[in-house]
């Protein structure tokens, strides 16, 4: 029976779990697409939007790390919330988190599709740019195959892919800063260049932070691999903090470099420059070999990100299937590779349907924006609840260890910095004191309704489970 097969113990070490978080943030893909997408709102003040998101995420990373050192579970943020707050809260967090992570694959595979097809078309006009769907489909199949082969294969693949993209973008960033010369200016870390009509000043910065937060999404992805890693109580918290700090610094300096080279006052158009592949053009302006390396790094990053996201979704679905909160079929593991095979099938189907469906309905670039907005709406709530769970856990279960700064003040600060992005992503306007919130246009706004419907379904199922199988909800708080 499937219950006799367990996730592989001690399969990966600190290096692999660090890069699990790094690859889940996908620095190459984020620098190339997610962060530039925020320029349409933040303009030349985009580096400030990155800093704002970085502050919220680094404090949240601390909170999740503090929980991970005592709760090594594949359920990660769901289990943390169930123990730190209430089991039903953990269930809803897991329901939301599963939706977020299963969308990672179609999100970045859309980017893979329009990046490769677009660049191929730019260099060979006879190649149709509309062939993006081929690369999206093939990339999705590759990621699911890597996940099926086992955590060692997928994690080690992610390690080398992640290392490559970091090196490429770090070198290019340094070159660009030197190239900018006298155009280097710290004014991009203020609101003076937030000049987009309808999004001037702080409203533009906060709207832009939707996409900069998306770039950080996945920083906690080491946590669901706790049951498969060595010394998880020590390595998981360290991995989360190391990955968050390193990538946060890279995001800040790379966005700054692009801003000062392109021009802060016209940076609002950066995301659409060069047919939506601005960093490719920037790299080409440096050297042809750098252009080639950047394209390889972006492609590499999308694969690494999708691979990491698939790992997180399948482990979360497995944990919920084991608990009975999801259908028991999700707890089935492949007897040879010890991977959650049912969850991988769902990842494949959902990845192809959403990626190809939305891409054909609108365009791959617009579909990317829709999925990105959907992700941010829920993942910010997940992070906010994790901050609150940290306070709850150390107040209820670890009073002897509770520190007023680390376990109370830090989670509160993390929550405060995340709230504006949630209101902007959700398009909630008209609230006193939140005049900076600007409405996100359609079809991006459709994502909010979809995710809201997903959570309503989750609440209904939760009430059904509480009446028919209450142990399933309680089991979310169990550390296996």
NORVEN-V666780 format. One record per backbone hydrogen bond with DSSP energy under -0.5 kcal/mol. NH is the residue of the N-H (numbers start at 1). CO is the residue of the C=O. E is the energy in kcal/mol with one decimal. If there is no record, write none. Layout:
nh=NH co=CO e=E
nh=NH co=CO e=E
This chain:
nh=4 co=1 e=-1.6
nh=5 co=2 e=-1.5
nh=10 co=229 e=-0.5
nh=11 co=8 e=-0.8
nh=11 co=228 e=-1.8
nh=12 co=228 e=-1.5
nh=17 co=13 e=-2.0
nh=18 co=14 e=-2.5
nh=19 co=15 e=-2.1
nh=20 co=16 e=-1.4
nh=21 co=17 e=-1.6
nh=22 co=18 e=-2.3
nh=23 co=19 e=-3.0
nh=24 co=20 e=-1.5
nh=25 co=21 e=-1.6
nh=26 co=22 e=-1.2
nh=27 co=22 e=-0.6
nh=30 co=26 e=-3.1
nh=31 co=27 e=-2.7
nh=32 co=28 e=-1.9
nh=33 co=29 e=-2.3
nh=34 co=29 e=-1.0
nh=35 co=30 e=-2.8
nh=37 co=33 e=-1.7
nh=38 co=34 e=-0.6
nh=38 co=35 e=-1.7
nh=39 co=36 e=-1.6
nh=40 co=37 e=-0.7
nh=41 co=38 e=-1.5
nh=42 co=38 e=-2.8
nh=43 co=39 e=-2.0
nh=44 co=193 e=-1.8
nh=45 co=42 e=-1.9
nh=46 co=43 e=-1.3
nh=48 co=45 e=-1.0
nh=48 co=188 e=-0.9
nh=49 co=45 e=-1.4
nh=50 co=46 e=-2.0
nh=51 co=47 e=-2.2
nh=52 co=48 e=-2.5
nh=53 co=49 e=-2.1
nh=54 co=50 e=-2.7
nh=55 co=51 e=-2.4
nh=56 co=52 e=-1.7
nh=57 co=53 e=-2.5
nh=58 co=54 e=-2.8
nh=59 co=55 e=-1.7
nh=60 co=56 e=-1.6
nh=61 co=57 e=-3.0
nh=62 co=58 e=-1.5
nh=63 co=59 e=-1.7
nh=64 co=60 e=-2.6
nh=65 co=61 e=-2.5
nh=66 co=62 e=-2.2
nh=67 co=63 e=-1.5
nh=68 co=64 e=-2.7
nh=69 co=65 e=-1.6
nh=70 co=67 e=-1.4
nh=71 co=67 e=-1.6
nh=73 co=71 e=-1.2
nh=76 co=73 e=-1.5
nh=78 co=75 e=-2.0
nh=80 co=76 e=-2.7
nh=81 co=77 e=-2.1
nh=82 co=78 e=-2.1
nh=83 co=79 e=-2.3
nh=84 co=80 e=-3.0
nh=85 co=81 e=-2.0
nh=86 co=81 e=-0.8
nh=90 co=86 e=-2.0
nh=91 co=87 e=-2.2
nh=92 co=88 e=-2.0
nh=93 co=89 e=-2.4
nh=94 co=90 e=-2.5
nh=95 co=91 e=-2.4
nh=96 co=92 e=-2.3
nh=97 co=93 e=-3.1
nh=98 co=94 e=-2.4
nh=99 co=95 e=-1.3
nh=100 co=96 e=-2.1
nh=101 co=97 e=-2.6
nh=102 co=98 e=-2.1
nh=103 co=99 e=-1.0
nh=104 co=101 e=-0.8
nh=105 co=101 e=-0.6
nh=106 co=102 e=-0.6
nh=107 co=103 e=-2.1
nh=108 co=104 e=-2.4
nh=109 co=105 e=-2.2
nh=110 co=106 e=-1.7
nh=111 co=107 e=-1.3
nh=112 co=108 e=-2.4
nh=113 co=109 e=-2.1
nh=114 co=110 e=-2.5
nh=115 co=111 e=-2.3
nh=116 co=112 e=-2.3
nh=117 co=113 e=-2.2
nh=118 co=114 e=-1.5
nh=119 co=115 e=-2.3
nh=120 co=116 e=-2.4
nh=121 co=117 e=-2.3
nh=122 co=118 e=-2.3
nh=123 co=119 e=-1.6
nh=124 co=120 e=-2.3
nh=127 co=124 e=-2.6
nh=128 co=126 e=-0.6
nh=131 co=128 e=-1.6
nh=132 co=129 e=-0.9
nh=133 co=130 e=-0.6
nh=134 co=131 e=-1.6
nh=135 co=131 e=-0.8
nh=136 co=132 e=-1.9
nh=137 co=133 e=-2.5
nh=138 co=134 e=-2.5
nh=139 co=135 e=-2.4
nh=140 co=136 e=-1.9
nh=141 co=137 e=-2.1
nh=142 co=138 e=-2.2
nh=143 co=139 e=-2.2
nh=144 co=140 e=-2.1
nh=145 co=141 e=-2.0
nh=146 co=142 e=-2.3
nh=147 co=143 e=-2.3
nh=148 co=144 e=-2.1
nh=149 co=145 e=-1.7
nh=150 co=147 e=-0.9
nh=154 co=150 e=-2.3
nh=155 co=151 e=-2.8
nh=156 co=152 e=-2.2
nh=157 co=153 e=-2.0
nh=158 co=154 e=-2.1
nh=159 co=155 e=-1.8
nh=160 co=156 e=-1.7
nh=161 co=157 e=-2.2
nh=162 co=158 e=-2.8
nh=163 co=159 e=-2.1
nh=164 co=160 e=-1.8
nh=165 co=161 e=-1.9
nh=166 co=162 e=-1.8
nh=167 co=163 e=-1.9
nh=168 co=164 e=-2.1
nh=169 co=165 e=-2.2
nh=170 co=166 e=-2.0
nh=171 co=167 e=-2.2
nh=172 co=168 e=-2.2
nh=173 co=169 e=-2.1
nh=174 co=170 e=-1.9
nh=175 co=171 e=-2.0
nh=176 co=172 e=-2.4
nh=177 co=173 e=-2.1
nh=178 co=174 e=-1.8
nh=179 co=175 e=-2.3
nh=180 co=176 e=-2.2
nh=181 co=177 e=-0.8
nh=183 co=180 e=-2.5
nh=184 co=181 e=-1.6
nh=188 co=185 e=-0.7
nh=189 co=186 e=-1.9
nh=190 co=187 e=-1.6
nh=194 co=191 e=-1.6
nh=195 co=193 e=-1.8
nh=199 co=196 e=-2.6
nh=201 co=194 e=-1.9
nh=203 co=200 e=-1.0
nh=204 co=201 e=-0.8
nh=205 co=201 e=-1.4
nh=206 co=202 e=-2.9
nh=207 co=203 e=-2.1
nh=208 co=204 e=-2.5
nh=209 co=205 e=-1.4
nh=210 co=207 e=-1.2
nh=211 co=208 e=-0.9
nh=212 co=208 e=-1.4
nh=213 co=209 e=-2.5
nh=214 co=210 e=-1.4
nh=215 co=211 e=-1.4
nh=216 co=212 e=-0.9
nh=216 co=213 e=-0.6
nh=217 co=213 e=-1.4
nh=219 co=216 e=-1.6
nh=221 co=218 e=-2.3
nh=223 co=220 e=-2.1
nh=225 co=222 e=-1.5
nh=226 co=223 e=-1.9
nh=228 co=225 e=-1.6
nh=229 co=225 e=-0.7
nh=229 co=226 e=-0.8
nh=230 co=12 e=-2.5
nh=232 co=229 e=-0.6
nh=234 co=231 e=-1.3
nh=235 co=231 e=-2.9
nh=236 co=232 e=-1.9
nh=237 co=232 e=-0.5
nh=238 co=234 e=-1.3
nh=239 co=235 e=-2.7
nh=240 co=236 e=-2.2
nh=241 co=237 e=-1.9
nh=242 co=238 e=-2.7
nh=243 co=239 e=-2.4
nh=244 co=240 e=-2.0
nh=245 co=241 e=-2.4
nh=246 co=242 e=-2.2
nh=247 co=243 e=-2.3
nh=248 co=244 e=-2.2
nh=249 co=245 e=-2.1
nh=250 co=246 e=-1.8
nh=251 co=247 e=-2.8
nh=252 co=248 e=-2.0
nh=253 co=249 e=-2.3
nh=254 co=250 e=-2.3
nh=255 co=251 e=-2.1
nh=256 co=252 e=-2.0
nh=257 co=253 e=-2.3
nh=258 co=254 e=-2.2
nh=259 co=255 e=-2.2
nh=260 co=256 e=-2.4
nh=261 co=257 e=-1.7
nh=262 co=258 e=-2.5
nh=263 co=259 e=-2.6
nh=266 co=263 e=-1.1
nh=267 co=264 e=-1.0
nh=269 co=266 e=-1.5
nh=270 co=267 e=-2.0
nh=273 co=269 e=-0.6
nh=273 co=270 e=-1.1
nh=275 co=272 e=-0.7
nh=276 co=272 e=-0.7
nh=277 co=273 e=-0.8
nh=277 co=274 e=-0.9
nh=280 co=277 e=-0.6
nh=281 co=277 e=-1.2
nh=282 co=278 e=-2.3
nh=283 co=279 e=-2.5
nh=284 co=280 e=-2.1
nh=285 co=281 e=-1.6
nh=286 co=282 e=-0.6
nh=286 co=283 e=-1.1
nh=287 co=283 e=-2.3
nh=291 co=287 e=-2.0
nh=292 co=288 e=-2.1
nh=293 co=289 e=-2.1
nh=294 co=290 e=-2.5
nh=295 co=291 e=-2.1
nh=296 co=292 e=-2.2
nh=297 co=293 e=-2.5
nh=298 co=294 e=-2.6
nh=299 co=295 e=-2.5
nh=300 co=296 e=-2.8
nh=301 co=297 e=-2.4
nh=302 co=298 e=-2.2
nh=303 co=299 e=-1.8
nh=304 co=300 e=-2.4
nh=305 co=301 e=-2.9
nh=306 co=302 e=-2.4
nh=307 co=303 e=-2.3
nh=308 co=304 e=-2.3
nh=309 co=305 e=-2.8
nh=310 co=306 e=-2.4
nh=311 co=307 e=-1.8
nh=312 co=308 e=-2.0
nh=313 co=309 e=-2.6
nh=314 co=310 e=-2.6
nh=315 co=311 e=-1.8
nh=316 co=312 e=-2.4
nh=317 co=313 e=-3.0
nh=318 co=314 e=-2.0
nh=319 co=315 e=-2.5
nh=320 co=316 e=-2.1
nh=321 co=317 e=-2.4
nh=322 co=318 e=-2.7
nh=323 co=319 e=-1.6
nh=324 co=320 e=-1.0
nh=325 co=320 e=-1.6
nh=326 co=320 e=-1.9
nh=330 co=327 e=-2.3
nh=331 co=328 e=-1.9
nh=332 co=329 e=-1.4
nh=334 co=339 e=-2.8
nh=338 co=334 e=-2.1
nh=341 co=332 e=-0.8
nh=341 co=339 e=-1.3
nh=342 co=332 e=-0.7
nh=344 co=340 e=-1.7
nh=345 co=341 e=-1.8
nh=346 co=342 e=-2.1
nh=347 co=343 e=-2.3
nh=348 co=344 e=-2.1
nh=349 co=345 e=-2.4
nh=350 co=346 e=-2.8
nh=351 co=347 e=-2.2
nh=352 co=348 e=-2.1
nh=353 co=349 e=-2.7
nh=354 co=350 e=-2.5
nh=355 co=351 e=-1.7
nh=356 co=352 e=-2.2
nh=357 co=352 e=-0.6
nh=357 co=353 e=-1.9
nh=358 co=354 e=-2.2
nh=359 co=355 e=-1.5
nh=360 co=356 e=-2.3
nh=361 co=357 e=-2.1
nh=362 co=358 e=-2.6
nh=367 co=363 e=-3.0
nh=368 co=364 e=-1.9
nh=369 co=365 e=-1.7
nh=370 co=366 e=-2.1
nh=371 co=367 e=-2.5
nh=372 co=368 e=-2.4
nh=373 co=369 e=-2.2
nh=374 co=370 e=-2.1
nh=375 co=371 e=-2.3
nh=376 co=372 e=-2.2
nh=377 co=373 e=-2.2
nh=378 co=374 e=-1.3
nh=379 co=375 e=-3.0
nh=380 co=376 e=-2.0
nh=381 co=377 e=-0.6
nh=382 co=378 e=-2.4
nh=383 co=379 e=-2.3
nh=384 co=380 e=-2.3
nh=385 co=381 e=-2.6
nh=386 co=382 e=-1.9
nh=387 co=383 e=-2.0
nh=388 co=384 e=-2.0
nh=389 co=385 e=-2.7
nh=390 co=386 e=-1.8
nh=391 co=387 e=-1.5
nh=392 co=388 e=-2.4
nh=393 co=389 e=-3.2
nh=394 co=390 e=-2.0
nh=395 co=391 e=-1.1
nh=396 co=392 e=-2.0
nh=397 co=393 e=-2.9
nh=398 co=393 e=-1.1
nh=401 co=398 e=-1.4
nh=402 co=398 e=-1.1
nh=407 co=403 e=-2.6
nh=409 co=404 e=-2.1
nh=410 co=405 e=-3.0
nh=412 co=408 e=-1.6
nh=413 co=409 e=-2.5
nh=414 co=410 e=-2.4
nh=415 co=411 e=-2.0
nh=416 co=412 e=-2.3
nh=417 co=413 e=-2.0
nh=418 co=414 e=-0.8
nh=418 co=415 e=-0.8
nh=419 co=415 e=-1.6
nh=420 co=416 e=-0.6
nh=422 co=418 e=-1.5
nh=423 co=419 e=-2.1
nh=424 co=420 e=-2.2
nh=425 co=421 e=-2.8
nh=426 co=422 e=-2.7
nh=427 co=423 e=-0.8
nh=428 co=423 e=-2.0
nh=429 co=427 e=-0.9
nh=434 co=431 e=-2.4
nh=437 co=434 e=-1.7
nh=444 co=441 e=-0.7
nh=445 co=441 e=-1.1
nh=446 co=443 e=-1.2
nh=447 co=443 e=-0.5
nh=447 co=444 e=-1.4
nh=448 co=445 e=-0.9
nh=449 co=445 e=-0.9
nh=450 co=446 e=-2.0
nh=451 co=447 e=-2.6
nh=452 co=448 e=-2.2
nh=453 co=449 e=-2.3
nh=454 co=450 e=-2.1
nh=455 co=451 e=-2.0
nh=456 co=452 e=-1.9
nh=457 co=453 e=-2.2
nh=458 co=454 e=-1.9
nh=459 co=455 e=-2.2
nh=460 co=456 e=-2.2
nh=461 co=457 e=-2.6
nh=462 co=458 e=-2.2
nh=463 co=459 e=-2.0
nh=464 co=460 e=-1.9
nh=465 co=461 e=-2.8
nh=466 co=462 e=-2.4
nh=467 co=463 e=-1.3
nh=468 co=464 e=-2.2
nh=469 co=465 e=-3.0
nh=472 co=469 e=-1.9
nh=473 co=469 e=-0.6
nh=473 co=470 e=-0.6
nh=474 co=470 e=-1.8
nh=475 co=471 e=-2.4
nh=476 co=473 e=-1.0
nh=477 co=474 e=-1.6
nh=478 co=475 e=-2.1
nh=480 co=478 e=-0.6
